[in-house]
Amino acid sequence: MYNFGDCMTSYIDPYEEAKKQLRSTVELLGLGYDVYEALATPERVIQVKIPVRMDDGSVKVFIGWRSQHNSALGPYKGGIRYHPDVTMNEVIALSMWMTWKCSLAGLPYGGGKGGVRVDPKRLSIRELERLSRGYFAALAEYLGVDLDIPAPDVYTNPQVMAWYFDEFSRIKGGLYYGVVTGKPVEIGGLEARIYSTGLGVAISAREAAKKLLGGIEGRTVAIQGFGNVGYYAAKFLEEMGAIVVAISDSRGGIFNPRGLNVGEVISVKEKTGTVVNYDKAEKKITNEEILELKVDVLIPAAIENVITEANARNIKAKIIVEGANGPTTVEAERMLTEAGVIIAPDILANAGGVIMSHIEWVNNRIGGWITEEEARRKLEEKMIASFNNTWNFWESKLDKTRHNLRAAAYAVAVDRVVKAMKLRGQL
Ligand code: GLU
């Protein structure tokens, strides 16, 4: 599991952070407290008990949640994470961020998120299957192609999505491909989904570097987290000509000022379980040190609350591109904004995954028509449009010494949700 040492000593509640962000956006847009209240409260939060028959014959109970934050723009959409530390408030915060992410990307979706408190690395494959089926079965009445559409998140993958799809279809009788996205290609998934979040992060970094540094080529990048998001972000940035100088995973990191070979690093991780065993790096670094390197672009792509007031002053990157959800606290962002660091926020930078999920869902509903090239082109177009939309709002409407790009992204996203709620008589 991730170990971020000192950064995690005082617990920061992600839901409180999410509400602070919402509150300042509501104020920025000149909206009333009623709007804040309506948006701060999730529409529904479901907690389920999941008893799982373990391989040794015993029964172990797990707890899971699904938070359905807002459906003004469409069915709830968002991933499900398996993590030993997941809490209900974290899931609620993540569901609120999904509402803004889908809105900013112009998707016809609301926001949702799920979580199961489990360390999946300690389960056998069959136990994981029983847990996944049990979780989905317990929630089945609240999910649906036009109601709530889960997807992968931290430590869940296409195989887990396949079990979800199968379980839901079994319960309801029929084949409901559109009830979950991020599926394997054999059962309605798109090849591009697996790399789409990472590609979107790389595109955001490239667009930000174009505006601020004259381009991404030759620029140095540090990436914290080498899961699905971090790996593909590194791979695409390397292809774009950036120099990936540092990479870390839950066990630690590696640094080489002349650049790491991303393909070699991933094969070492696949073979030995961690990037730390890559022997062509100049030195090993910790997960705290990677955040404080003197690089052009820093990409936190692991978990929440790693950039806090405790380390914000030590950050030397010019641009932060948030691959993870919620990696920067509100107070840290205030300090970074004052220092002139530009942040491409999570709801913008990591939207590639849900954008591709939407393409997959549409494709499922029209019976499979979209080609991989079309899917990838649409993703690139949407990421660039969202980036420019956010950037233009920020440049033309906000005081850049006080507000970062997040304020612009939130303003655009919240405004769209508020308009939909007003039209529907919910506000
Ligand atoms: N879990 C991803 C996210 O945080 C993807 C969600 C989706 O595809 O629905 O954006």
Residues whose N, C-alpha, C, O or C-beta is under 5 A from the ligand:
A	BS01	LIG	K77 G78 G79 I149 A151 P152 D153 N350 G353 V354 S357
